[in-house]
Amino acid sequence: MWCETMEKVMRIGIVGTGLIARGLTMALQNEPDLALTSILTRRELDTMSDHPSSELLTNSVDEFIENADMIVECSGDVVYGTDVIAQAIKADLPVVTMNAELQVTTGSYFARLGFITEAEGDQPGCLAALAENVVAMGFQPMVYGNIKGFLNTNPAQEDMAFWSNRNGTSLRMTTSFTDGTKVQIEQVLVANGLGAGIAVEGLLGVEAEDAHSGGVVLAEQAELHGMAISDYILSPKAPAGVFITAKHDERQQDALRYYKMGMGPYYTMLVNYHLCHLEILKTIRRVKQGGGILLNNSIEPTYSVAAVAKRELHPGEMIDRGIGSFQVRGIAVQISDNKNHVPIGLLSDAIVIRSVQEGQQLTFDDVRLPQSLAVKAWMEVSENTSYYQAI
C-alpha cells in the first residue's frame, strides 16, 4: 500500500495549469520535504514556456502517474479529472483534490476504491478543518456556514467578462461564483462529507450583517429541521471565510461568556480567510503523515447539485460545460427526491434533445451525454445511494 512505502521526500504531481495549480507549483518550490516532480496538462507544451516549472509539464498521464507518490487534482474539469484520478487510484496513489465540482459528481465513486480527500484552502476543506477543531473542544455544530458577498443567479455575459478580466479568473469560474453554482457545490460537499443536512433545495442563503447573526438564524432553522445544516449567508461586509455556529454544554455558558463568545446558546467560530493553493500544503502533509481523510463526498452521498435552466433551452443546443455557463446553474437537491436529475458537473458536450423551460431542472431525458467514466461513476453511485436510502 502507498502509506507503507512513502519516501521521506514525497513526490507530488499536479493535475492542471490554471490559477490554483500555478500557485501550488510556486508554493511547492519552497518546501524541502515535498518535491514537485510532474505536472499534467492538456495544453500544447511549446505554448507553456511562461509556466513556473515548465520543465515538469507532460501530456502523458502514464508518465505523470509514474513520477508521483501523490497527486493533487485541481484542473477544474469533472470529466477529465475523473479519468486521471481513475488511473491514480489504480496505481494506488493517494489523491488530494481542490475540485469540489468533481467531488460532488464522482468523488463518492472513488471514495469506495481508494484514498481521496478534498484539501484545505477552498471553503469545504476549510470548514472540515474548522469542524475538527470545534468538535475537539466539545462544541456541537449546528451550522456549517459559507460566506458569500454577492449573488446574481443569471448574470450578463458582458458583466462576467469584465469581472473575469479584472480579477484574473476564467470566465467560467467568475460566472459560477456569481450565479451561486459554486456555493451550492461547496455546501453539498460539506453536507455529504460531514453528515449534515440541506434545509431546502437551493439552500437558505440568509442575508446577514455578520457571520454570527446569520449563523443564529441558520441554527434556528437547523433546530426546526432536527439536524445540523450546511448553508451560507449573503453578507457583503463579512470576510471571505467560513464559520461554524454551534451549541455547547450549558454548564460552560459563564466561561464562554467570559471568553467573549456571547451569551449563547449559539456560538460562532469564524475563519476569516481561505487561501486556496497555500493551504493545500497542509493537506498534503496531513496525508503524508498518515493523518487520514480531511473531507470527501462520502461513499453514500445524500445530496447532489442539479442543473437548472437559466433560459429556455432548445433541441439541438449544445451545453459545452454546465458549470459557469450562461445556459444553466446548479442547485443543491436531495438525490432520493430527484432520481432523474442531471448533476451539473456531468454537463460536458451535452446535447439538448427536448425543450427545457427557464427555471426547470434538467433530467437525463432532456439531454444526451457523451459516454464517459464520469457518467458511469455517477450512475453507479446514484443507483446504490437510492437503494440504501429506500431501505
Phi, psi and omega per residue, in radians:
M1 nan 2.655 -3.102
W2 -1.019 -0.635 -3.045
C3 -1.229 -0.254 -3.134
E4 -1.661 -0.185 -3.018
T5 -2.154 0.183 -3.097
M6 -1.135 2.390 3.088
E7 -1.415 2.831 3.120
K8 -1.050 -0.778 3.013
V9 -1.676 2.010 -3.057
M10 -1.557 2.335 3.108
R11 -1.476 2.151 -3.073
I12 -1.921 2.299 3.018
G13 -1.942 2.387 -3.134
I14 -1.954 2.296 3.035
V15 -1.725 1.983 3.106
G16 2.072 2.747 3.134
T17 -2.404 0.440 3.116
G18 -1.508 -2.788 -3.052
L19 -0.979 -0.896 -3.103
I20 -1.195 -0.792 -3.103
A21 -1.090 -0.742 3.118
R22 -1.128 -0.739 3.121
G23 -1.083 -0.725 3.107
L24 -1.163 -0.660 3.092
T25 -0.968 -0.833 -3.124
M26 -1.205 -0.642 3.137
A27 -1.126 -0.698 -3.118
L28 -1.187 -0.403 3.136
Q29 -1.137 -0.280 -3.109
N30 -1.853 0.185 -3.048
E31 -1.993 1.848 -3.038
P32 -1.169 -0.407 -3.120
D33 -1.594 -0.023 -3.125
L34 -2.240 2.139 -3.095
A35 -1.932 1.995 3.030
L36 -1.295 2.058 -3.013
T37 -2.093 -0.236 -3.081
S38 -2.798 2.459 3.114
I39 -2.318 2.090 -3.100
L40 -1.651 2.256 3.126
T41 -2.455 2.682 3.030
R42 -1.688 -0.098 -3.124
R43 -1.322 2.747 3.075
E44 -1.145 2.213 -3.031
L45 -1.105 -0.569 -3.103
D46 -1.294 -0.061 3.071
T47 -1.780 0.096 -2.989
M48 -1.987 0.517 -3.084
S49 -1.151 -0.352 -3.133
D50 -1.514 -0.002 3.141
H51 -1.214 2.458 -3.074
P52 -1.118 -0.310 3.050
S53 -2.412 0.998 -3.019
S54 -1.082 -0.452 -3.126
E55 -1.201 -0.263 -3.111
L56 -1.718 -0.024 -3.088
L57 -1.266 2.491 3.068
T58 -2.591 2.642 3.005
N59 -1.732 -0.052 -3.057
S60 -1.671 2.041 3.105
V61 -1.133 -0.692 -3.137
D62 -1.077 -0.795 3.111
E63 -1.104 -0.715 3.130
F64 -1.047 -0.854 -3.123
I65 -1.125 -0.711 -3.079
E66 -1.104 -0.488 -3.050
N67 -1.790 0.379 -3.113
A68 -2.356 2.565 2.978
D69 -1.733 -0.318 3.121
M70 -2.669 2.504 3.062
I71 -2.035 2.591 3.054
V72 -2.041 1.955 -3.072
E73 -1.646 1.976 3.108
C74 -2.484 0.742 -3.136
S75 -1.365 -0.418 -3.074
G76 1.373 0.075 -3.088
D77 -1.994 2.069 -3.062
V78 -1.181 -0.879 -3.042
V79 -1.172 -0.865 3.130
Y80 -1.118 -0.810 3.141
G81 -1.055 -0.636 3.100
T82 -1.080 -0.760 3.131
D83 -1.098 -0.732 -3.122
V84 -1.191 -0.797 -3.130
I85 -1.074 -0.631 3.110
A86 -0.996 -0.739 3.131
Q87 -1.235 -0.626 3.108
A88 -1.152 -0.759 3.121
I89 -1.116 -0.700 3.106
K90 -1.075 -0.583 3.113
A91 -1.486 0.096 3.086
D92 1.141 0.570 3.066
L93 -1.631 2.467 3.007
P94 -1.230 2.529 -3.090
V95 -2.091 2.175 3.010
V96 -1.901 2.332 -3.136
T97 -2.073 2.560 2.818
M98 -2.122 1.162 -2.975
N99 -2.740 1.272 -3.131
A100 -1.055 -0.524 3.124
E101 -1.054 -0.764 3.103
L102 -1.205 -0.765 -3.093
Q103 -0.960 -0.813 -3.065
V104 -1.347 -0.150 -3.127
T105 -1.793 -0.892 -3.081
T106 -2.232 0.047 -3.100
G107 -1.065 -0.636 -3.122
S108 -1.175 -0.581 3.070
Y109 -1.038 -0.791 -3.125
F110 -1.319 -0.507 3.111
A111 -1.080 -0.416 3.104
R112 -1.458 -0.267 -3.005
L113 -1.882 -0.461 -3.046
G114 -2.947 -2.755 -3.081
F115 -1.686 2.049 3.063
I116 -2.469 2.318 3.107
T117 -2.498 2.501 2.963
E118 -1.316 2.634 -3.111
A119 -1.657 2.768 2.872
E120 -1.124 2.772 3.105
G121 2.153 -0.950 2.971
D122 -1.491 2.890 -3.001
Q123 -1.004 -0.728 -3.125
P124 -1.050 -0.807 3.130
G125 -1.145 -0.657 3.094
C126 -1.144 -0.660 3.085
L127 -1.157 -0.682 3.126
A128 -1.125 -0.723 3.113
A129 -1.163 -0.730 3.091
L130 -1.095 -0.688 -3.139
A131 -1.080 -0.715 3.100
E132 -1.017 -0.754 -3.128
N133 -1.194 -0.772 -3.106
V134 -1.130 -0.817 -3.135
V135 -1.143 -0.637 3.119
A136 -1.081 -0.419 3.110
M137 -1.593 0.074 3.079
G138 1.599 0.099 3.104
F139 -1.345 2.686 3.067
Q140 -1.948 1.773 -3.105
P141 -1.051 2.365 3.038
M142 -1.953 -0.539 -3.115
V143 -2.370 2.187 2.956
Y144 -1.750 1.794 -2.888
G145 -1.913 2.435 3.055
N146 -1.882 2.621 -3.139
I147 -2.005 2.137 3.138
K148 -2.118 2.355 -3.077
G149 -1.612 -0.399 -3.035
F150 -2.686 2.569 3.136
L151 -2.581 2.303 3.002
N152 -2.532 1.833 -2.979
T153 -1.191 -0.239 3.118
N154 -2.500 1.207 -3.064
P155 -1.293 2.737 3.109
A156 -1.359 2.515 -3.121
Q157 -1.074 -0.661 3.138
E158 -1.062 -0.741 3.124
D159 -1.142 -0.721 -3.130
M160 -1.166 -0.628 3.099
A161 -1.130 -0.699 3.112
F162 -1.061 -0.876 -3.087
W163 -1.241 -0.526 3.069
S164 -1.098 -0.833 3.129
N165 -1.147 -0.689 -3.114
R166 -1.164 -0.700 -3.039
N167 -1.631 -0.142 -3.140
G168 1.270 0.453 3.096
T169 -1.975 2.783 -3.127
S170 -1.180 2.779 3.118
L171 -1.066 -0.725 -3.133
R172 -1.122 -0.781 -3.134
M173 -1.074 -0.808 -3.135
T174 -1.053 -0.736 -3.113
T175 -1.196 -0.734 -3.120
S176 -1.179 -0.526 3.043
F177 -1.188 -0.757 -3.002
T178 -1.292 -0.728 -3.046
D179 -1.451 0.013 3.062
G180 1.608 -0.128 -3.124
T181 -1.020 -0.753 -3.078
K182 -1.091 -0.790 -3.110
V183 -1.211 -0.565 3.069
Q184 -1.120 -0.769 3.114
I185 -1.079 -0.831 -3.094
E186 -1.058 -0.758 -3.066
Q187 -1.357 -0.422 2.990
V188 -1.190 -0.746 3.084
L189 -1.048 -0.753 3.108
V190 -1.096 -0.777 -3.129
A191 -1.076 -0.850 -3.135
N192 -1.144 -0.745 -3.036
G193 -1.336 -0.545 -3.084
L194 -1.871 0.092 3.073
G195 1.259 0.522 3.094
A196 -1.671 3.107 3.126
G197 -1.988 2.950 2.991
I198 -1.942 2.113 -3.034
A199 -1.170 -0.759 -3.135
V200 -2.513 2.722 3.024
E201 -1.012 2.348 3.124
G202 1.448 0.004 3.114
L203 1.207 2.837 -3.118
L204 -1.432 -0.795 3.085
G205 0.929 1.015 -3.046
V206 -1.297 2.531 3.043
E207 -1.380 2.405 -3.065
A208 -2.689 2.677 3.080
E209 -1.305 -0.592 -3.084
D210 -2.666 3.050 -3.056
A211 -1.138 -0.715 -3.063
H212 -1.194 -0.812 -3.128
S213 -1.099 -0.709 3.081
G214 -1.181 -0.662 3.120
G215 -1.106 -0.646 3.116
V216 -1.130 -0.767 3.108
V217 -1.047 -0.776 3.138
L218 -1.204 -0.622 3.108
A219 -1.119 -0.651 3.085
E220 -1.128 -0.643 3.058
Q221 -1.180 -0.668 3.088
A222 -1.061 -0.722 3.099
E223 -1.065 -0.739 3.138
L224 -1.111 -0.605 -3.125
H225 -1.540 -0.129 3.104
G226 1.209 0.546 -3.122
M227 -2.832 2.703 2.957
A228 -1.151 2.554 -3.106
I229 -2.191 2.704 3.039
S230 -1.890 2.130 -3.033
D231 -2.779 -2.929 -3.138
Y232 -2.547 2.843 2.993
I233 -1.993 2.648 3.045
L234 -1.833 1.864 -2.977
S235 -2.562 1.652 -3.093
P236 -1.039 -0.454 -3.083
K237 -1.589 -0.227 -3.098
A238 -1.373 2.742 -3.135
P239 -1.262 2.869 -3.132
A240 -1.468 1.278 -3.099
G241 -2.458 -2.664 -3.129
V242 -2.392 2.858 3.132
F243 -2.622 2.768 2.973
I244 -2.212 2.231 3.009
T245 -1.816 2.224 -2.937
A246 -2.457 2.885 3.003
K247 -1.853 2.914 3.096
H248 -2.549 2.954 3.044
D249 -0.907 2.213 -3.102
E250 -0.985 -0.476 -3.125
R251 -1.195 -0.235 3.118
Q252 -1.626 0.067 -3.032
Q253 -1.032 -0.828 -3.113
D254 -1.105 -0.745 3.134
A255 -1.116 -0.763 -3.134
L256 -1.154 -0.605 3.053
R257 -1.113 -0.740 3.106
Y258 -1.089 -0.598 3.130
Y259 -1.418 0.217 3.067
K260 1.196 0.520 3.118
M261 -1.659 -0.010 3.132
G262 1.657 -3.083 -3.038
M263 -1.480 -0.201 -3.075
G264 1.375 -3.031 0.041
P265 -1.339 -0.042 -3.122
Y266 -1.890 2.359 -3.130
Y267 -2.192 2.396 -3.064
T268 -1.984 2.171 3.036
M269 -1.826 2.120 -3.010
L270 -2.022 2.333 2.891
V271 -1.880 2.009 -2.945
N272 -1.588 0.445 3.095
Y273 -2.768 2.816 2.814
H274 -2.542 2.192 -2.919
L275 -1.926 0.475 2.974
C276 0.690 -1.914 -2.954
H277 -1.119 -0.497 -3.141
L278 -1.174 -0.587 -3.113
E279 -1.420 -0.264 3.063
I280 -1.008 -0.580 -3.134
L281 -0.974 -0.644 -3.137
K282 -1.132 -0.680 -3.132
T283 -1.290 -0.644 3.062
I284 -0.991 -0.815 -3.130
R285 -1.217 -0.599 3.071
R286 -0.991 -0.846 -3.136
V287 -1.180 -0.759 3.138
K288 -0.994 -0.643 -3.100
Q289 -1.576 0.125 3.106
G290 1.385 0.413 -3.067
G291 -1.316 -0.169 3.071
G292 1.525 -3.102 -3.084
I293 -1.229 2.285 3.000
L294 -1.407 -0.880 -3.095
L295 -2.860 2.324 2.868
N296 -2.514 -3.060 -2.993
N297 -1.415 0.076 -3.123
S298 1.288 2.835 -3.138
I299 -1.438 -0.317 3.117
E300 -2.322 1.384 -3.093
P301 -1.193 2.575 3.094
T302 -1.699 -0.505 -2.994
Y303 -2.145 2.745 3.125
S304 -2.477 3.088 3.091
V305 -2.090 1.860 -3.078
A306 -1.475 2.637 3.071
A307 -1.529 2.318 3.108
V308 -2.170 2.366 -3.079
A309 -1.224 2.298 3.057
K310 -1.418 -0.413 3.120
R311 -2.623 3.061 3.100
E312 -1.140 2.306 3.105
L313 -1.878 2.438 -3.004
H314 -1.977 2.598 3.088
P315 -0.946 2.387 -3.123
G316 1.624 -0.256 3.135
E317 -1.254 2.444 3.110
M318 -1.767 2.406 2.959
I319 -1.889 1.745 -3.042
D320 -1.251 -0.547 3.023
R321 -2.719 2.150 -3.061
G322 -1.252 -0.804 -3.088
I323 -1.228 2.133 -3.135
G324 1.460 0.277 -3.133
S325 -1.629 3.048 3.059
F326 -1.816 0.233 3.109
Q327 -1.836 -0.638 -3.088
V328 -2.458 2.815 2.980
R329 -2.377 2.961 -3.070
G330 -1.913 2.525 3.035
I331 -2.332 2.567 3.115
A332 -1.237 2.309 3.120
V333 -2.450 2.785 3.027
Q334 -1.510 2.259 -3.048
I335 -1.051 -0.783 -3.054
S336 -1.114 -0.427 3.130
D337 -1.636 -0.100 -3.068
N338 -2.448 1.019 -2.951
K339 -1.151 -0.424 -3.084
N340 -1.839 0.193 -3.116
H341 -1.212 2.680 3.045
V342 -1.696 2.039 3.019
P343 -1.037 2.355 -3.055
I344 -1.083 -0.472 3.128
G345 -1.170 -0.332 3.130
L346 -1.505 -0.187 -3.099
L347 -1.376 1.584 3.109
S348 -2.421 2.045 -3.042
D349 0.930 0.752 -3.138
A350 -1.586 2.472 3.118
I351 -1.882 2.191 3.058
V352 -1.254 2.247 -3.094
I353 -1.992 -0.122 2.964
R354 -2.656 2.728 -3.028
S355 -1.052 2.435 3.080
V356 -2.216 2.193 -3.093
Q357 -1.405 2.704 3.081
E358 -0.961 2.295 -3.141
G359 1.515 -0.109 -3.112
Q360 -1.492 2.465 3.087
Q361 -1.336 2.325 3.134
L362 -1.375 2.439 3.067
T363 -2.049 2.976 3.119
F364 -1.173 -0.242 3.062
D365 -1.400 -0.240 -3.059
D366 -1.639 -0.317 -3.033
V367 -2.388 2.756 3.003
R368 -1.980 2.129 -3.097
L369 -1.833 2.458 3.028
P370 -1.096 2.614 3.072
Q371 -1.142 2.383 3.126
S372 -2.799 2.802 3.046
L373 -1.095 -0.594 -3.136
A374 -1.048 -0.783 3.113
V375 -1.128 -0.798 3.117
K376 -1.026 -0.779 -3.119
A377 -1.095 -0.761 3.137
W378 -1.101 -0.776 -3.130
M379 -1.042 -0.753 -3.131
E380 -1.120 -0.794 -3.123
V381 -1.183 -0.776 -3.075
S382 -1.181 -0.635 3.103
E383 -1.146 -0.762 3.110
N384 -1.176 -0.690 -3.141
T385 -1.131 -0.787 3.127
S386 -1.065 -0.653 3.135
Y387 -1.137 -0.845 -3.074
Y388 -1.177 -0.580 -3.136
Q389 -1.312 -0.307 -3.132
A390 -1.500 -0.350 -3.076
I391 -1.722 nan nan
